[in-house]
């Protein structure tokens, strides 16, 4: 019998999400991580971290996609909220006329141009260090 992680929606847990078992997808240790933190907050934290597969020793199952997993579990609202907040912050930075360096993964986008002058000539991508 398989069980579902209440944090990330991974539906192939071999044990119930209890008794200090750890979800191989999001890494939640049940009854420890979720003792004082809600499943919703743990999900948002995992999303902010980029939704990495936690159990690196074995790696994710073939074809594993954390976005599909989240939506199939009915948890997509948290991901949409995160993406909307990130887009809003980026938009606000651009419309203010000075864009702070925006870091996403290993790419940093920065410009000093006012929003009405943005073009490929004055936006530069640098590998973050």
Secondary structure, 3 states (H helix, E strand, C coil): CCECCCCCCCCCECCCCCCCCECCCCCCECCCCCCCCCHHHHHHHHHHCCCCCCCCCCCCCCCCCHHHHHHHCCCHHHHHHHHHHHHHHHHHHHHCCCEEEEEECCEEEEECCCHHHCCCCCCEEEECC
